[in-house]
């Protein structure tokens, strides 16, 4: 899926570049949407290629929650095991 996203972003970047070369914006005021398009495509590519990988804030948050739940389960199973042996 990541390769597909990178390919799509590269394709759109080439398409926008070709369209800009063929017909440049007539005035500076009209260049802002084009600058925004270029910036978005380049930032997407940067994030896909060199972004945080698997250690982003969401994955770390979910990993922490899973570990907290696992610890609760271990504590509860330890207590119930101790109650049965006593």
MOPEWO-V899626 format. One record per helix or strand of 2 or more residues. SS is the DSSP state (helix for helix, strand for strand). FROM is the first residue (numbers start at 0). TO is the last residue. If there is no record, write none. Layout:
SS/FROM/TO + SS/FROM/TO
This chain:
helix/1/21 + helix/27/49 + helix/56/84
